[in-house]
Amino acid sequence: MLSALDQASRFKLDLMFEGIRYTEALGNAAEHSFPNFYPYRFQPGEPNPTGQGTAAIPYLLTTRDGTLVRVKGAGDSRWNVTGSRTEGYRLRRDGSENLEVEFEPLPQWMRGQTSDGFQMARTGLSLHGDMGVINIAPGCEYFLEKVDKVSMRCTFCAYGAPDKRTQDLGQAAGTTSLPARTYQRIQETLRAAVAESNLRHLYLVGGSLTDWRQEGTRFIEISRAIQEANSDRIPVTCGSGALPGDALDTLYEERLVDSVCFNLEVWSKPLFEKICPGKNRFVGYERWIESLESAVGRWGRERVYTAMVAGIELEPEHGLNWDEAADLALEGAEYLCARDIIPIYSLYWPVGGRDHPEYLSRLRSYFERLSLGYQALREKYQLRIWDGFMCHRCAYMQLECDVDRASATQNQSN
């Protein structure tokens, strides 16, 4: 059991919180790297060689030991990038660090087209290291639902609003199935990506439907289409919402997926009701946990997961200090681990507090305590994160795989 974060995990946490300030080298790297979904935004008075308000930057950074980190732009960061594609890139921090790094490369398939002339980059496949994330139905119906003029979307989410992505993919509100061309295009893109990249995990995600039975039908259809193109039998995870038993039966009995991850997001019914009003209204807190437990009965230990948004409890309307929030999260982690359900904690970035040092200090203290306490719980319940689901080469905003790797190394040396 770790008593403190190891060097690699602490480095990753530093970058997650501090980000990287812009340099010409970082901007040049964007030309041959997997694109970041959020451009770099220059702060007033910050040196700006581009002359523009924003600039493209890479999405993911990898160190020599395989640690993967999402690149976050920050004009006041002590971290910066030097070098070039030819010479190699170095990550520096005010003279105290000088690390060799690489950026997730821009694959050739992203410049390609499907057989009907559609850009593969728009077919719904994204890469997180050695994980392929497949999202061909990104629109979430909770964004369209309101109760007393309050949106039913999860309060932290700005991703699922219907937009040009949903139009490109032929996703229509209120319709469960997707067009045949959408499946054909993602199949062609997946085959091209597998031929070029060393993909070791496939993760199926999508926006929620207000009827969980319809959501089950959609993910069964998506899983069947993906398995038709998955000739290498890369492990597939269903990252839907909670699903009813008959949908779980089909996914399991047809061997459509190898693991599942139904995202509960937060622990405790009161927080779930406030933060995830749509999930609470259309599925319910108890039924969500029951679905996770039912999945364990089918797939077994180390194959059932739930993603959690780590730190949203610190928003002022919830009235928790960082220690209380960590206590609550660890209480939930123990409850779930005792039932062979493995939570995965992704760091929450608050819109209103990200520039306030005191807030970020509390958030970091919370996340460090949660990461160490949760690692001890995994050891207590003899649970490990299945390598077919996630590993340190694809966990770009999570620490579980990194601290588990450090713990294993420590145990071997003792």
C-alpha positions in Angstrom: 0.0 0.0 0.0 1.3 3.4 -0.9 1.7 6.1 1.8 2.3 8.8 -0.8 2.1 9.3 -4.5 5.0 8.0 -6.5 7.1 10.3 -8.7 5.4 9.4 -12.0 1.9 9.9 -10.5 2.9 13.2 -8.8 4.3 14.4 -12.1 1.1 13.5 -13.9 -0.9 15.3 -11.2 1.3 18.4 -11.5 0.6 18.6 -15.3 -3.1 18.0 -14.8 -3.3 20.9 -12.4 -0.6 23.3 -13.7 -1.0 22.8 -17.5 1.6 23.9 -20.0 2.3 27.4 -21.3 2.5 28.1 -25.0 5.7 28.0 -27.0 6.3 27.8 -30.7 7.5 24.2 -30.2 4.1 23.3 -28.6 2.3 25.0 -31.5 4.4 23.2 -34.1 3.8 19.9 -32.4 0.1 20.3 -33.1 0.7 20.0 -36.8 1.6 16.3 -36.5 -0.2 15.4 -33.3 -3.7 14.2 -32.4 -5.7 17.4 -32.1 -6.8 18.8 -28.8 -10.6 19.4 -28.5 -9.8 22.7 -26.7 -7.5 25.3 -28.3 -4.9 27.2 -26.3 -6.3 30.5 -25.1 -3.8 33.2 -24.6 -4.1 35.3 -21.4 -3.9 39.1 -21.5 -0.2 40.2 -21.6 1.1 36.7 -22.3 3.7 36.4 -25.0 1.8 35.4 -28.2 3.9 34.5 -31.2 0.8 33.6 -33.2 -0.9 37.0 -33.1 -4.2 35.2 -32.6 -6.4 34.8 -29.5 -6.2 31.0 -29.7 -3.9 28.3 -31.1 -4.1 24.6 -31.8 -2.1 22.4 -29.4 -1.7 18.6 -29.1 -4.2 16.5 -27.1 -2.0 14.0 -25.3 1.6 13.8 -24.0 3.5 10.6 -23.2 6.7 10.3 -21.1 9.4 7.6 -21.6 7.9 5.4 -18.9 4.5 5.4 -20.7 2.7 7.9 -18.5 -0.1 9.5 -20.5 -1.4 13.0 -19.7 -3.9 15.3 -21.4 -2.3 18.6 -22.5 -4.0 21.5 -20.8 -3.0 25.0 -21.9 -2.2 27.5 -19.1 -0.4 30.8 -19.6 0.9 31.0 -16.0 2.3 27.5 -15.9 5.9 26.8 -15.0 5.9 24.0 -17.6 6.9 24.6 -21.3 7.9 22.5 -24.3 11.1 22.9 -26.4 12.5 21.1 -29.3 11.1 19.9 -32.6 9.7 16.8 -34.4 13.2 16.1 -35.8 15.2 16.7 -32.6 12.6 15.4 -30.2 10.6 17.3 -27.6 11.6 18.2 -24.1 9.2 19.2 -21.3 10.9 21.7 -18.9 9.8 23.4 -15.7 11.7 26.5 -14.7 15.0 24.8 -15.0 14.2 22.0 -12.4 12.9 19.5 -14.9 14.0 18.4 -18.3 12.1 15.4 -19.6 11.9 13.7 -22.9 8.3 13.5 -24.1 6.3 12.6 -27.2 2.9 13.7 -28.4 0.2 11.3 -29.5 0.7 11.4 -33.3 -1.9 12.3 -35.8 -2.8 9.0 -37.5 -3.0 8.7 -41.3 -6.6 7.4 -41.1 -7.7 10.8 -39.8 -6.8 12.3 -43.1 -8.6 9.5 -45.0 -12.1 9.0 -46.3 -14.6 6.2 -46.2 -15.7 4.4 -49.3 -18.6 6.9 -49.7 -16.2 9.9 -49.4 -16.9 10.8 -45.8 -14.0 12.1 -43.6 -12.9 9.3 -41.2 -12.1 12.0 -38.6 -15.8 12.7 -38.4 -17.1 9.1 -38.1 -17.0 8.9 -34.3 -13.7 7.4 -33.4 -11.2 9.1 -31.1 -7.9 7.8 -29.6 -6.7 8.0 -26.0 -3.3 6.3 -26.3 -4.0 2.7 -27.0 -7.7 3.0 -26.5 -10.2 3.6 -29.2 -13.3 5.6 -28.0 -16.3 5.0 -30.3 -19.1 7.6 -30.0 -21.5 7.5 -33.0 -24.4 8.8 -31.0 -23.1 11.7 -29.0 -26.4 13.6 -28.6 -27.8 13.2 -25.1 -31.6 13.5 -24.7 -31.2 14.9 -21.2 -30.2 18.1 -22.8 -33.6 18.3 -24.5 -35.6 17.6 -21.3 -36.6 20.2 -18.8 -38.6 20.0 -15.6 -39.8 23.3 -14.1 -37.5 25.0 -16.7 -34.4 23.2 -15.4 -32.4 21.1 -17.8 -32.1 17.4 -17.0 -28.5 17.2 -18.2 -25.7 16.4 -15.7 -24.5 19.7 -14.3 -20.8 19.1 -15.2 -21.5 18.1 -18.8 -21.4 20.4 -21.8 -20.6 17.7 -24.3 -23.9 16.0 -25.2 -25.9 18.9 -26.7 -27.2 18.0 -30.2 -25.0 19.8 -32.8 -23.3 19.2 -36.1 -21.7 16.0 -34.8 -25.2 14.4 -34.4 -26.2 15.6 -37.8 -23.1 14.2 -39.4 -23.8 10.8 -37.7 -27.5 10.8 -38.6 -28.6 10.7 -35.0 -32.1 11.9 -34.5 -33.8 12.8 -31.2 -36.4 10.2 -30.2 -35.0 7.6 -32.6 -33.2 4.6 -31.2 -31.4 3.2 -34.3 -28.7 4.9 -36.3 -28.5 4.9 -40.2 -26.8 2.0 -41.8 -24.2 4.4 -43.4 -23.2 5.4 -39.9 -22.3 1.8 -39.0 -20.6 1.2 -42.3 -18.4 4.3 -41.9 -17.3 3.5 -38.3 -16.5 0.0 -39.4 -14.3 1.2 -42.2 -12.6 3.7 -39.9 -12.1 1.1 -37.1 -10.4 -1.3 -39.5 -8.1 1.5 -40.8 -7.2 2.5 -37.2 -6.5 -1.1 -36.1 -4.3 -1.6 -39.1 -2.2 1.6 -38.2 -2.3 1.8 -34.5 -1.7 -0.6 -31.6 -5.2 -0.5 -30.1 -5.7 -2.6 -27.0 -9.1 -1.4 -25.8 -12.3 -0.3 -27.5 -14.7 1.8 -25.4 -18.3 2.4 -26.7 -20.0 5.6 -25.4 -22.9 7.8 -26.4 -25.5 10.2 -25.2 -28.3 9.0 -23.0 -31.9 8.2 -24.0 -34.8 8.9 -21.6 -35.9 5.3 -21.9 -33.2 2.9 -20.6 -34.7 0.0 -22.7 -34.2 2.0 -25.8 -30.7 2.8 -24.7 -30.1 -0.9 -24.3 -31.4 -1.6 -27.8 -29.1 1.1 -29.3 -26.0 -0.2 -27.5 -26.7 -3.8 -28.6 -26.9 -2.5 -32.2 -23.7 -0.5 -31.9 -21.9 -3.5 -30.2 -22.9 -5.9 -33.0 -21.7 -3.4 -35.7 -18.4 -2.9 -33.9 -17.8 -6.7 -33.4 -18.3 -7.2 -37.2 -15.3 -5.0 -37.7 -13.3 -6.3 -34.7 -11.6 -9.2 -36.3 -8.7 -9.0 -33.8 -11.1 -9.4 -30.9 -9.8 -6.3 -29.1 -11.6 -6.1 -25.7 -14.8 -4.0 -25.9 -16.4 -2.1 -23.0 -20.0 -0.9 -23.1 -20.0 2.6 -21.7 -23.7 3.2 -21.8 -26.0 4.3 -19.0 -27.4 1.7 -16.6 -29.3 -0.9 -18.6 -32.2 -3.3 -17.8 -31.6 -7.0 -17.3 -32.7 -8.2 -20.7 -30.2 -5.8 -22.4 -27.5 -7.1 -20.1 -28.4 -10.7 -21.0 -28.1 -10.0 -24.8 -24.7 -8.1 -24.4 -23.4 -11.0 -22.3 -24.8 -14.0 -24.0 -23.8 -12.8 -27.5 -20.4 -11.9 -26.2 -20.8 -8.4 -27.6 -18.8 -6.7 -24.9 -16.1 -7.9 -22.5 -16.8 -5.4 -19.7 -19.2 -2.6 -18.8 -19.0 0.8 -17.3 -22.2 2.5 -16.3 -21.3 6.0 -15.0 -22.9 6.7 -11.7 -20.8 10.0 -11.6 -21.2 10.8 -7.9 -21.7 9.0 -4.6 -24.8 9.6 -2.4 -28.4 9.9 -3.5 -28.7 13.6 -2.6 -25.7 14.5 -4.8 -26.9 12.2 -7.6 -30.3 14.0 -7.5 -28.7 17.5 -7.8 -25.8 16.7 -10.2 -27.4 14.1 -12.4 -31.1 15.1 -12.5 -31.8 13.2 -15.8 -30.2 10.0 -14.7 -32.1 10.3 -11.4 -35.4 11.0 -13.1 -35.3 8.5 -15.9 -33.4 5.6 -14.2 -33.0 6.4 -10.5 -30.1 6.1 -8.0 -31.1 2.7 -6.6 -31.8 1.2 -9.9 -28.5 2.4 -11.3 -26.6 0.6 -8.6 -28.8 -2.5 -9.0 -27.9 -2.5 -12.7 -24.2 -2.5 -11.8 -24.7 -5.3 -9.3 -26.6 -7.3 -12.0 -23.7 -6.8 -14.4 -21.3 -8.3 -11.8 -23.6 -11.4 -11.7 -23.0 -11.8 -15.5 -19.4 -10.6 -16.2 -17.9 -11.3 -12.8 -15.1 -9.6 -10.9 -12.9 -6.9 -12.5 -15.2 -6.5 -15.5 -17.8 -4.0 -14.1 -16.9 -0.3 -13.7 -18.5 3.1 -13.0 -16.9 6.4 -13.9 -17.0 9.1 -11.2 -16.5 12.8 -11.5 -13.9 13.5 -8.8 -14.2 16.9 -7.2 -17.6 18.1 -8.2 -18.5 17.7 -4.6 -16.4 20.8 -3.8 -18.7 23.1 -5.7 -20.0 25.6 -3.0 -23.7 24.6 -3.4 -23.0 21.2 -2.0 -21.5 22.5 1.3 -18.6 20.1 1.7 -15.0 20.9 2.5 -12.3 18.9 0.7 -11.9 16.4 3.6 -15.6 15.8 3.9 -15.8 15.3 0.1 -13.0 12.8 0.2 -14.6 10.9 3.1 -17.8 10.7 1.1 -16.1 9.5 -2.1 -14.1 6.9 -0.2 -17.3 5.7 1.5 -18.8 5.2 -1.9 -15.6 3.5 -3.2 -15.8 1.0 -0.4 -19.5 0.2 -0.9 -18.9 -0.4 -4.6 -15.6 -2.4 -4.2 -17.3 -4.7 -1.6 -19.7 -5.6 -4.4 -17.0 -6.1 -7.0 -17.9 -2.8 -8.8 -14.8 -0.8 -9.6 -15.1 3.0 -9.7 -12.8 5.1 -11.9 -12.2 8.7 -10.9 -11.7 11.4 -13.5 -10.6 14.8 -12.3 -13.3 17.5 -12.5 -12.3 20.8 -13.9 -14.6 23.5 -12.4 -15.4 26.4 -14.8 -15.6 29.0 -12.0 -12.7 27.9 -9.8 -9.9 26.9 -12.1 -8.1 30.2 -11.8 -8.3 30.4 -8.0 -5.2 29.0 -6.3 -7.1 28.3 -3.0 -9.8 26.3 -4.8 -7.3 24.4 -6.8 -5.3 23.6 -3.7 -8.4 22.1 -2.0 -9.2 20.1 -5.2 -5.7 18.7 -5.3 -5.7 17.8 -1.7 -9.0 16.0 -2.2 -7.8 14.1 -5.3 -4.5 13.0 -3.7 -6.3 11.7 -0.6 -8.9 10.0 -2.7 -6.3 8.4 -5.0 -4.3 7.0 -2.1 -7.3 5.9 -0.1 -8.9 4.2 -3.0 -5.7 2.3 -3.9 -5.7 0.9 -0.4 -9.3 -0.2 -0.9 -8.5 -2.0 -4.1 -5.8 -3.9 -2.2 -8.2 -4.6 0.7 -10.7 -6.2 -1.7 -8.1 -7.7 -4.0 -9.4 -5.9 -7.0 -7.3 -4.8 -9.9 -8.3 -2.8 -13.0 -8.5 -5.3 -15.9 -5.9 -4.5 -18.5 -8.5 -5.1 -21.2 -10.6 -2.3 -19.9 -7.9 0.4 -19.2 -4.2 0.8 -18.5 -1.7 3.5 -17.8 -1.2 4.0 -21.5 -4.7 5.3 -22.0 -5.8 6.7 -18.7 -5.1 10.3 -19.4 -7.2 12.0 -16.7 -7.2 9.2 -14.1 -4.6 8.0 -11.6 -5.7 4.4 -10.7 -3.5 2.6 -13.2 -0.5 4.8 -12.4 -0.7 4.2 -8.7 -1.4 0.5 -9.1 1.7 0.2 -11.3 3.8 2.0 -8.6 2.3 -0.2 -5.8 3.2 -3.3 -7.8 6.7 -2.1 -8.2 7.0 -1.4 -4.5 5.6 -4.8 -3.6 8.1 -6.5 -5.9 11.1 -4.7 -4.3 10.0 -5.5 -0.7 
